[in-house]
Amino acid sequence: MSRLFWMGLGVAAGVALSRKLRQKAYQATPAGVAENVSDAMRELAGAVGAFGADVRAGMQEREKELQDVVTEQSGVRLHGARARRADD
């Protein structure tokens, strides 16, 4: 019984090691490298998109703060796009 256990354990370890080595070998092929690069580019595009959304949200928040200050100090209520056109 003990020999069967150790043989099974050895087979399982061999299969696991074989799969890991096959994955590493695939990553070194041109197709594997291209897949890694495409994944990295996809991740970068997502990060850039999220950064842009954060910047736009910050700009809108700051614009609201500035409009509140103008309203408080001058008594004139500015509204989004109309306020931008009034400055032109």
Rosetta blueprint (number, residue, H / E / L):
1 M L
2 S H
3 R H
4 L H
5 F H
6 W H
7 M H
8 G H
9 L H
10 G H
11 V H
12 A H
13 A H
14 G H
15 V H
16 A H
17 L H
18 S H
19 R H
20 K H
21 L H
22 R H
23 Q H
24 K H
25 A H
26 Y H
27 Q H
28 A L
29 T L
30 P H
31 A H
32 G H
33 V H
34 A H
35 E H
36 N H
37 V H
38 S H
39 D H
40 A H
41 M H
42 R H
43 E H
44 L H
45 A H
46 G H
47 A H
48 V H
49 G H
50 A H
51 F H
52 G H
53 A H
54 D H
55 V H
56 R H
57 A H
58 G H
59 M H
60 Q H
61 E H
62 R H
63 E H
64 K H
65 E H
66 L H
67 Q H
68 D H
69 V H
70 V H
71 T H
72 E H
73 Q H
74 S H
75 G L
76 V L
77 R L
78 L L
79 H L
80 G H
81 A H
82 R H
83 A H
84 R H
85 R H
86 A H
87 D H
88 D L
